[in-house]
Amino acid sequence: MGLAQAQQRPATPPTRPAGQPAATPTIAARPDTARAATGDSLRVGVKPKGDIETTVKYQAKDSIRFNVQEKKAVLYNKASVNYGEMDLKAGVITVDYNQNVLTAEGLADSTGKVRDKPVFKDGAETYQAGRIAYNFKSRKGKIAEAITQQGEGYIHAEVVKKNELNEIYGLHGRYTTCNLEHPHFFINASKMKVVPRKQVVTGPFNLVIGDIPTPLGFLFGYFPTPGKSRASGLIIPTFGQALDRGFYLTNGGYYFVVNEHIGLRVTGSVYSGNADSFGGWGVNSDLTYRKRYSYEGRLEFNYSRRPAGLILRSGDLSANANLRKNFKPRTFWLTWSHNPTPRPGGGRFAASVRTGSPEFNQQNSLDVRNYLTPAFNSSISYSKQLRNLPINYSLQATQDLNTITGTVNLTLPDVSLAVQRQNIYQLLGMPTRGRFYEQFSVDYQFTGQNRLSNTEAARSLPSGLPLLGGNAASRTVPVQLSNLGPLLRNYQTSLQHRFGLSLGNYTLLRHLSFAPSASYGESWFVKRLNYRYVPEAQAIRVDTARGLFRVGNFSGGAALSTNLYGTVNFGKTKRIQAIRHRLAPSLSYSYSPNYLANSNYYQQPYNPLDPTQSLLPVDLRNSAGALFTPSQFSRYQGFAGTGPGGGQVSQVSFSLQNQVEMKVRNDKDTTGTEPTKKVSLIDGFDLSSGYNFAATAFRLAPLNVSLRTQVAQKLSVLVASTLNFYQRDSAGALINKYLFEQDSRRLARLDQASVQLSYQFDSNRRPGQPVNRNQRTAPVNDPVLGNPNQPDSYVDYLDFTIPWTLNASLGALYSDPGPRVARAGTTRNRSWPTVAMNVSGEIKLTDKMRLTYTSGYDFVSRKVTVTSINFFRDLHCWQITGSWIPTGQIQGFNVTIGAKSALLQDLKLNRNRTFLNR
């Protein structure tokens, strides 16, 4: 046993004269030895002797008083005693070496307030108390007015006894997850036993909220307090009443800790129904897994069984159209996400799956996003870049699910292999001499896909020719085992090869950039279509031929581009010092041969020069007696992959990009390091079009115009439009004549246009105000750390500078409605088919309460879109969460008040009214 800082204290401390310094601390002698310790060290270790097994270290801020005869030491003012894993801090500590007992209590100041109450730590356990008596030989103790933390919970007791097994027995105890010295709520029990890091067991208990006893309680209580972060246990269900399924118990089950990497949550729901009609049931399994530095993921499966219609009827006569009348009895939903940790040179396996019955979210989900989402995409992929080789490959399976039409498209497998661009000279190891052809490089990409779809597309022929057999309209085949044959017959397989040849990039006339290129692609199909005219039916018969068919596509071209700059200077003394205009013109040429003449790609129904080679009679007429327009039939129409190209292309395209910036004086610069700053006036003003010399009609492509800019760095503006140069007839069909050739001459006609405006409001970003303002917060009242500090007298005053955000966007789409219709019974299309505004944001009313909202308005239908208001209120150890959807088919509300701690997650009150329980 050794000591720390100490000084001899007589029975009656002498009065120190004014101005005289305090006595120099000396080394305290061990009470049971005749030889005093000497030396100038403040920590002296002595071999263990007697009942004391290790060194006892103690110190005090004021003084230490020894009573050698009684073998006692008294430590005054912020005393501390450390004995092995035991550490004790208090205002006054008494060490009795005869009884091997430590006694600690607080120290009263001049006002009578007790400060420095004992804080006792034994291993991983910490206690705060009014008075502590501890036997460091038997490791037993008695603690009065004790507070200790066990897991996420806190235990308060009038008297606590601790045995040698570290078990705690409390009298008149309170168990809570609130960390205040005077908790907001607690479970009151006359007796309790605590097994650290395992459990808390109580006798009869009741719940007390805000010092108000409630009748909620039971004959005994059991609260697990695991030392590790996860533990297996029961999940208490939630009860309620649903209009369509009756009384229910939902989300009750069990959580399994499989191992340190895997956790499984299995819950179920059951509905009582009405009379002889059972309301159904549901089950949910949620598996989470994680391996540090490798991967993490989550797999969730939901299954629901319910009656096909409403089994409980409302007593009123309301004819609410939002009330669903028919349901699908069996639905399921599968969600899987797998995210790997990136590693250099390793493969990457990832998954993002959201699939199931199209009706599941409409019948079971309360999530607005899932309810309104019309389509879900899923993918499972593995990709890898080979080390020291310019080769990468990937294997993928994808699925597209449309919940409105019930269409399911599955691509399995989807294989791709790519060789990055390689310089030919370097690839062959040939020496370079600065020739232009030494820039030539090649690349290669292979893609193999097999697609399955439950939708059989409608077959139609060009010009409205009659079709023998087939489906006049598309048909969706339900996905089930009985339809496995039709689903497999609807497969599509394609293999695609693409070879790219880059011929380099060259500078012409010092300012022009010239880049020629060429590419060849080839697709392999396992089936194609054959067309045959049946004279008896005067219709076309389409047959599917199976085999291996190759389709090649070649294209080549060149691009010429440059950058032009124009600057207007106003002088360095002006606020606007200069404006710069950047003009980026580009001219390109592309060529591809005529594939319509290839009989392996297309079938020509008419051949006026040789009627014997015609697929159809040249004089074939429709029901109105008019001759059909000649056209070609593609042998690979509707197939997956890249089909054959069309007619010959010899097209010149141009684009013109504009950007305008200005240089202004920086008034906020006080150091002279940044006297000016750049401000963008126009981010982009782009024009593009083209002219196909090989086309027989409509050679001039439409003009595409777009404008991108920002106003005051907050308002984003995006405008896009398409202008056409050709005339049209009274039915709206294009005529191969330019608009300037008609009587009322004009250059172009606006066909389509779109406008997108978005603005972000943020109260934190006002001029002269920092982005993140510091807010006053009340001091933390943590019983483990002692009494709280003095409160801030200004913290209760209201701060009217409430942080808030608002994101607003306005979108509009214009479409030319065509010529004015003079026929009776017909209406003209809308010029503005879509005009809608969306708003979203957050309002932080206080540090503890915030609101989030999202809404919108459709100006065409004059209706408010789905509006959702969510709120959150932090009540220290409790919280209130809620959401409200005031209008629409899924209107309703959900409010929950409950304890924050996951340990008492079932201590909550929920009220809701949704489309499932109106």
Salt bridges, closest charged atoms under 4 A:
ASP32 OD1 - ARG30 NE 2.60
ASP51 OD1 - LYS137 NZ 3.63
ASP87 OD2 - LYS89 NZ 2.74
GLU105 OE1 - ARG131 NE 3.84
ASP116 OD1 - LYS78 NZ 3.41
ASP116 OD2 - ARG115 NH1 3.08
ASP122 OD1 - ARG139 NH2 3.08
ASP122 OD2 - LYS162 NZ 2.69
GLU125 OE2 - ARG197 NH1 2.91
GLU164 OE1 - LYS140 NZ 3.79
GLU167 OE1 - LYS193 NZ 3.82
ASP211 OD2 - HIS182 NE2 2.99
ASP244 OD2 - ARG306 NH2 2.75
GLU260 OE2 - HIS261 NE2 3.42
ASP286 OD2 - ARG298 NH2 2.79
GLU296 OE1 - ARG290 NE 3.91
GLU300 OE1 - ARG298 NH2 3.21
GLU359 OE1 - LYS328 NZ 3.75
ASP367 OD2 - ARG369 NH2 3.50
ASP443 OD1 - ARG498 NH2 2.35
GLU456 OE1 - ARG475 NH2 2.99
GLU522 OE1 - ARG550 NH2 3.05
ASP543 OD1 - ARG541 NE 3.03
GLU661 OE1 - ARG580 NH2 3.26
ASP667 OD2 - ARG575 NH1 2.38
ASP667 OD1 - ARG665 NE 3.41
ASP686 OD2 - ARG708 NH1 3.10
ASP751 OD1 - ARG749 NE 3.20
ASP762 OD2 - ARG765 NE 3.85
ASP792 OD2 - ARG776 NE 3.84
ASP816 OD2 - ARG728 NH2 2.82
ASP816 OD2 - ARG749 NE 3.54
GLU842 OE2 - ARG850 NE 3.80
ASP874 OD1 - LYS900 NZ 2.66
